[in-house]
Structure formats: C-alpha cells, structure tokens
C-alpha cells in the first residue's frame, strides 16, 4: 500500500509539472516584467505567507492582515526600493498594532506575532530579490536559470537520495535527506544552469562560470529546503498545504528559490 501511494504521488507530481511548466515558461518569456512578473510574485508570496501563518495556527484575522502587509512589502520593495526600510517598519508596526487591538488578552502575543514577522520577511522580502534579478539586463535568462537549476536540484536530490541514499544528512530536521541526495542537488543545479547557458546567449558568462553558479544554486536550494523543513517540523506538519497535487503547498515549491534567488542576485551584482 505504501509503495502504491508513493507511485501515485510521483505520477501526480509529474503530471502537474508537465501542465504547469509550459505555462510558467510562456508567462516569463512573452509577458513584460511589469506588471505581470511582479503580480506573479505578489500572488505567490500571498499564498506562501498564508500557508506559513496557517501552519503556525495564527488567528485568521491576523493572518489576513499579515498577507496584506506582506503583499504591500513586496510591491513597495520592488517598485520603490528606496523606501524599503520604511516599508518594513510600517508593515511590522501595523502587525503589532493589530495584535494589540484585535486580541483581548496579551497571552500568546509573541506566539502569534513571531510567525507574522518571520513570514513577512522570510517570504515577502526574500521573494522580492527575484524582481531585482528580473530587472537585470539578462533578467529573463537569470529567472530561467534560477528555476531550472533549483527544480533540477530538487529532482537530483529526490531521485539520487531515494535510490542511492544511505548516509543521513540532518535527521532531526529532515529524516529522509541524505548526503548522496545533497550531492544530487549539487549536480542538478549545475546541470540546470548549463542547460540554460546552452539555450540562451549570455555574454560574459562562460560554461565554467555558469557551472559554479549552478553549484551554488544546488547548495542553496537544499539549504532552503532544510530551512522550510525546520519550520514544518517545529509546526508539526508534513507539507505547508496540499493545494498542488503531488507537490504539497506553494511554500513547499518556493522553499528553494526563496533562498537561491537572493544568492543568485548577489552573485550577479558582485561578480
């Protein structure tokens, strides 16, 4: 029965990927960054933040305000980056005021506002780096590189870890992850970056350079997965939600890009 459930989950995973990937590629390739890519980031961040708040059992009234503040944060940080610090302050201040006046008792204040603050920054702020990445001269290519490298890193970690994994990587956080799977993540990241470099003309970036970038994507995608696993294990859930058949929730699909996106942006800007 367990094997049948696992096979069914894999089939769903592949079917959903086949359906979504062409739409994602067309969306990025044919539509201009503003407003379309920004709208995609806002919708994705809103869904991921909602899952994060529900995961930690934050009251619905506060969760709604948290999602609204997170959406405003990502919009203003992308469109008006000079006001980023002010936007972060205003967002967090409104969240604290909301808890102050919407709840009759101070009991549990930190338990509720903690996930709100972390979710706002972990999802909203981290995701906004993809907008800055998209705004670069090779922005479209970088977005494709980011997601191709991360998705192939996830696939490499899953399949190599499943069929060859023996040595546990971090059992207290993610019992199924292995060092062999981690190596698969690194290889998948390199492969994804090299594939994108082979398809697109990316002046100034050699195949050796893009392989190094891909390796960084593979490592950071794995770290992003472990960070989300830490939160899920702390909250006592297996997936952030079940909205995507075979894949879990939106946050489950964004855990790698949330961390890898800022790292890729820093690499692009610094080197």
Number of C-alpha atoms within 10 A of each C-alpha: 6 7 8 9 10 12 12 12 15 15 14 16 16 14 13 15 15 11 10 11 11 10 11 11 12 10 15 18 13 8 11 12 18 12 9 13 17 20 15 15 19 23 13 19 29 26 17 25 31 25 24 29 26 17 20 20 14 20 13 12 12 20 23 16 17 28 24 17 23 29 24 18 28 31 22 18 23 21 16 11 14 11 13 18 12 13 21 21 12 14 21 20 12 14 20 19 10 16 21 13 10 10 14 8 10 10 9 11 13 12 12 19 21 16 23 28 18 15 23 29 19 18 24 28 24 20 24 25 24 25 23 17 23 20 15 14 10 15 16 18 20 24 20 21 25 29 21 23 34 34 22 22 32 24 17 24 27 21 15 18 23 15 10 14 21 14 14 17 17 13 11 11 17 18 11 17 22 23 18 23 29 26 21 26 33 28 22 27 36 27 22 27 29 23 17 19 21 11 9 13 11 16 8 7 12 12 16 11 13 21 21 17 23 29 24 21 35 35 24 27 32 26 17 20 22 18 16 22 22 15 17 20 14 12 15 11 13 12 19 27 20 14 13 15 17 18 20 16 19 23 25 21 18 22 24 29 28 26 24 29 27 20 20 24 20 13 12 14 10 7 6
